[in-house]
Amino acid sequence: MMNFDFTPEQEMLRQTVRKFVDKEIMPYIKEWDECGEFDRNIFKRLAELNLMGVCIPEEYGGMGMDYNSLAIVCEELERGDTAFRTAVSVHTGLNSLTLLQWGTEEQKQKYLVPQARGEKIGAFGLTEPNAGSDVASIQTTAVRDGDDYILNGQKTWISLADIADHFLVFAYTDKSKKHRGISAFIVERTMPGFSSRPIKGKLGIRSGNTGELFFDNVRVPKENLLGEEGEGFKIAMSALDNGRFTVAAGAVGLIMACLEASVKYCHERKTFGKEIGRHQLVQQMIARMEAGLQISRLLVYKVGFLKNEGRRCTRETSLAKWIACDYANQAADDAVQIHGAYGYSNEYPVERYLRNSKAPVIYEGTREIHTIMQAEYVLGYRQDKPLRKTLPAWRPAEN
């Protein structure tokens, strides 16, 4: 039976996150954005609300809610600012859910539990200076040395680079096998030879921490190999399924923020003797935002439904990420246009929305990559093969 209603628990969760955003983010985000500052205390407050592991099973320190509850959290956080949705996307979507899917019981107890509780922060290290969409071009290596692996290399454009405690890092253990020679490792910030530095001068998401990671003969114990040797590419792609889901959900929140700001301004601003909302071409932009909001939300929550069922949904996730992020970018552009000259100033939030909206159409698969993926699915050139390990289906807690 198809049901588009949110549960009382989900509605309560939405109100909790919205109140948090209105109280803890909205009053300060203009200053944080101007200064390029990331308030680390946000993580502490999110942890107090049990939002750092909202869809992680209770046995591993999370709330045990469903995957669409994670979407709700991301949607509402991005309404405040993309930086804070990004933090949860990386920590929960890319890192924690990957540990849940691929980790051993020992790895889950050591790394997943404290992350789900918000005691430790997780991040994801895949992109390199010469390897973005072309993952097989990474240069980072991991050489076996007794009971350890020695990691050398560099990662870039890593969210939470200077903040996270744990990193999922992808490196070649056998370059001769190309992408089948990539492996995944859990790296701790305190491991000797690890360092990070921030990236400055970003167009948007200025209140978020983004940086580079450096590995100089970092010795990682073999127990920190995630999955098996050579499974790194598959692990990375499955992690991106989770990350893209959260990015798409965040895009819904950005459209929502653009619509709220624009509707408010449409009633405040008058030209030619009437509210600008009465002008048909302004109405066209408002209608386009509303269409984008509803279409994107349906795509996102369909993915969440499939995740709840334990079904692989790489195709559906790609479509949701592509369409939602494109609509968000368009909504932000329209919001600036509606605000006119004021939209070009940070007196109103819409210029920040426009700057923030650009990154999601680039990271975790550019719009061009997702366009090609969707065409290949339709033409029958691309098929998703079963994975050795799957993300667990959601099971409601027993009363």
N, C-alpha and C positions, 0 to 999 in steps of 0.2 A: 504494500500500500504506500502510495506517495504522500508524504507529509511535509509541508513547507513551514510548519510552525516550529519555533524554538521551544525547548523545554523550559519549565520554570527555573531550573538550575542554570541554564544558559542565559536566560534573561537577567537573572540575578548577577551572573558573572559579568555580563555586559555593563550593567549599572555600576558594579564595583570598579571596573576598569575605567569607565567614563568619569566617575567621581574622582578617581585617582589622577587621571589626566587633567581634569579641570582644576584640581587643587595643587598638584605637585609639578606639573609641566607648563600648562598654559601661562601662568603668571611670570614665568622666568625664561621661556624659550627664546624670546626676542633677544634678550641679553646674552644667553648662551650661544645663540647663532652668531651674533655680532663678534663675540670674543673667541669663538671656535673652541668652546669648553664643553667637556663631557662630565656631567655630575655623577660620580661613581656611587653616590648615596642612593641614586635611583634603584640600583640593583638591590640594595638592602631593603628598600621599601617594597619593591616587587616581591622579594622573598618573603617578607612579612605577610603578604597577601597570598602566598603560595602560587605565584604566577610564573615562577621560573621553571616549573615542571608540571604545567597544568594538565598535559595529556600523558605524562609518564605514570605508569602504574603505581599504586600506593606502596606496593612491596619494594619499590626502588626509590621511595622518597617523594613521589609526585602526588598530585591531586586525584589522579585516576579518572579524569574527565575524558570526553571523546575528542577526536581530532578536530571537529568543527568548533570546539571550545577554544582550541589554539587559534583558529582563524578569527574568532571573535576578539581574543586578546590582541592579535596583531592589527586587526581592523581599527580597534579603539585606540591603541597606542599610536598608530600612524596619524590618526586624527589630531594628536598632539604634535608629533614631529616624527619624521622618517627615522631619525637616529635611534629612537627608543624601540620602534618596531624592529629595526635592523638588529639591535642587540639581542632581542628575543629570537629573531629568525636564526641568527648564527648560533647562539647558545643552545636553544631548544631544537630548532629545525635541523640545522646542519650537523651539530655535534651530538647532543643528547639522544635524539631519535636514532642516529646512526649507531651509537653505542648500544641502544636497546635492540636494534636489529642484528648487529654483527658481533657484539661483544661477548666474551666468555662471562661466566658467572662471576669470576674473580674480578674481571675488568669492570663489570657493572657495579659491584659492591665498592670497589676502590674509587671509581671515577663518576659513574652515573648517579649514584645515591647523593653524594655531596653537591653535584650540579643541580639535581632536581630540587634539592632543598634550598638552593641559592647560596650555599656556603662556598662553593667554588664556581668559577666562570669558565665556560668552554668556548673555543673558537675553531676555525676551519682554515687550513693552509693548503690551497691547491694552486691558485694563480701565481705565475712567475713573470718576470719582466718580458720574456719572449714566449709565454705560453698562457693564453687565455682560453678561448674557445677550442683551440688545438691542444687538448690536454696531453697528448702523446709527446709534445715538444718540451715537457718539463725537463730540467737539467739536474734537479736535486737527486742525490744518490744515497743509498743505504747499503753499506757493505758489512756482511756478516763477519764478526770477530769474536769467536768463542760463543759465550752466552749473550752477546750484545750485538747491536747493529750500530755502525758509525755513520751518522748523517752529516752530509755537507751540501750546502746550497742556499738558496734564497727564495723567499716568497714575497709577493707584493699585493697591494690593495686588499689587505687583510683587515676585516672589521674586528675591533677589540684587540688589536695587535699589542697594545701597551697595557691592557687591562686583564686579559684572560689568564687563567692559571694553567689550563690544559688546552692543547692544540691537537687536532687531527691533521697529520701531515702526510703528504703523498710524495713518494720518492721511488726512483728506479732501484730495484734489486737485481734486475737483469735487463740491460738495455737492448740486448740482441732480440728479445721477444717483443719489442715495441710496447704497445699499451698493455699487453699481457704480462709485461715484466714490471709493472708498477705495483707497489705495496703500500699499505696504510699503517701508520704508527701513531700511538698516543705519546705526545711529547709534553713534558712538564716545563714550565718556565724556569724552575730552579735548576734544571739540568745544566752542568757546566758546558760552555760553548754556545749556549742559546742567547740571543739578544734581539731586541726590537727597536724600531724608531718610528715616529709618526710621519705621516705624509701631510704636508701643509698646502694651502692654496687651492683647496677644492672648490668647485662651482657650488655644490650644495652639500646637504647633510653635514654642515659645518660643526654642529654640536655633537657629532659622533666621532669616535676614535677610529681612525683608519691608519694602517702603517705597513711596515715591512718586517719580515722575520729573517733572521740570519742563523745558519747552522754551521758552526765551525768545529768539526770533529765531535759532534754531540753524541755521547754514548747512551743508547737507548736499550734497555733490557729486552730480551726476546719475548718476555711476557707482555710487552707493550705492542707487539705486532697485532693489528686488528684484522681479523679474518686470517686467511692463509696467504703465503707469498704468491704474488701475481694476481691477487683479487682486488688490488687497489683501485683499478679503473672502475670495476663494477660497484665497489663500495662508494666511490666518489659520485657515480651517476645516481645511485640510489639515494645518497645524501642530498643531491641536488633536487631530486623529486620532492623531498621534504622541505628544502629551502625554498624552492619555487612556489610551493603551496603557500608558504607564509608571506612571500613577497607579493603574490597575487592578492592575498587577503589584505595586506597592507595597502595595496593600490586601491582597493575598495574604500578603505578608510580615508585615503587622500582625496578621492572623488567626493566622498561625503563632506570632508572639510571644505573643499572648494565650493560645493553646493551651498553649504551653510553660510559661508562668508558672502557668497554672491547674492543669495536670496535676501540676506540682511541688508546688503548695500543697495539692492534694487528697490527696497522700500524706503531707504533713507535718502537716496540721491534723486533729485528732480531736475529734468531738463524739458524745455519747451512746455512748461506748465504742468507736467505730470511726472509721476514716478518713472524711472527709467525701465522698470519692469513692465510698463505698459507698451514699450516699443517692441515691435515684433521681432526684430533681429536680435535684441537682447533675449527675448523669449526663446528664440531658436537655440541660443547658446545654453540657456537653462535646461531646455528640453533635451539637448544633446548630453548634458551632464547626467540628467536623470536616467536616460536610456543607458548610458555607460555604467551607471551605478547598478541598475537592476540586472543588466546582462552579466556584468562581471561578478556580482554577488551569486547569481545562479551557477555560474561556472565554478566558482570557488567552493561553494557548499556541496556541489556534486562531487568534487574531488574529495572533500571531507567525508562524504557518505561512503565513497568507494574505499577510502582508508579504513573507516570504521568496520567495513565488511571484510577487511583483510585482502582486498583485491589490488593487484598492481595497476597503477593508473598513470604511468609515465606520459602517455598520449594526452590524456585529459588535463594533467597538470601543466604540460607544455602549452596547451591551448589557453588555459586560464591565466597563466603567467603572461603570455604574449598579449592577449586581448585586454586584460585588466590594466596592465602597465601602459599600454598605448592609450586607453581611455583616460587614465589618470593624467598622463602627459597632456592630452588634449583638453581635459577639464581644467587643468592648471593654467594653460594658455588662454582658455576662454575666460577664466576667472580674472586674470590680469586685464584682459580686454574690457570686460564689464566694468572694472574699476577705473579704467582710463588712465590718466596720468598718475592717479593715486596708487594704481596697481604697480607702478614702477618704483614705488617707495616702500621702505619697510615700516612705514606708518600702518600699513595693512599687511596681513600675513600672506597674501596671495603670491607676492613675489618670491617668498621662501618656498611656497608650494611648487612654483614653477621650477626653481633651481633644484629642489629635492626630487622632482618627478623624472628628471633626466637619467639619473643613475640606474633605476630599476629597468629601464629599457635597454641597458647595456649589460649589467652583471647577471650572473646565473643564467647565461644564455641570452645573447642579443636578440632583438626582434627578428633579425635576419635568420639567425640559427633556428628559431622557433617556426618561422615561416617555412623554411626548408623541411623541418621535421614534420610539420602537418601535411605538407604536400606529399612527402615520402610515405607517410602512413596511408593516405588516401590512394596513392598509386600502387601500393603494395610493395614498395621497395624497402620499407622498414617494418620490422616485427620485433616485439619484446619477448625475449626468451626468459624462461623461469630462472630465478635466482636461487642460489644454494640456501640462502636465508631470507626470510621475508619479514616485513614490519608486522608485528603482532596486530591482529584485529582487536578492536575495542570491545571489552566485556564490561557491562554495567556491574557496579559493586553490589554484592549480595547484602540484603538487609538482615 
